[in-house]
Amino acid sequence: MKKYLLILSFISSAAFFSSCKKTTEDKNLWEAVLPQATPISDASCLSGALKGTMLSGKTYNICGDIFVNDGDTLIIQPGVTVNFTGTAGVPVGLGVKGILLSLGTKEAPITLTYPGVTRTDELGSNPDNDPALKGKWTGVIGATTCPLIVIKWTHVDFGGAAISSAMKSFTGSSSPYSVYFANPDGSFILEDSWL
């Protein structure tokens, strides 16, 4: 019996020590790791649920509210222009329950805008008449479930219009802001951008 216990003890010890191997793993923590996503076509007017990548240098036209669902990611690459035109003058916007990464650069910023409108930008002009202060499209609305919104080198122009019922039911928000983030436990990063 002692012989069997001794052999069993030896086998257990060998298995324990052979499973304790150290491995090294090298990572460059300063390099951003972006998830691979499918490209979004710029050929048509977009509305509804979106996920994937808006490709660098392209212009996308938004005809109805667009949404990023839970678990989905929308990546906007440098140099993209997103025109929130809507239809028949109804303001549209971007509702986010998943992740939004708007990653422009200094050389190629991203523009989220309503086309054909310019700011007054004149010293002494009446701010009530400046279209920059009158919301033309809803804006970017992060819902309470949205874990992450990153907005870098991005122009968010002419946002802050009334929120549609579809957007309100999706995000639970009725706040007319150019950018709104409702998750106190999420992460909102805004760098080198214009609102």
Secondary structure, 3 states (H helix, E strand, C coil): CHHHHHHHHHHHHHHHHHCCCCCCCCCCCCCCCCCCCCECCCCCEEEEECCEEECCCCEEEEEEEEEECCCCEEEECCCCEEEECCCCCCCCCEEECCEEEEECCCCCCEEEECCCCCCCCCCCCCHHHCHHHCCCECCEEECCCCCEEEEECEEECCECCCCCHHHHHHHCCCCCCCEEECCCCCEEEEECCEC
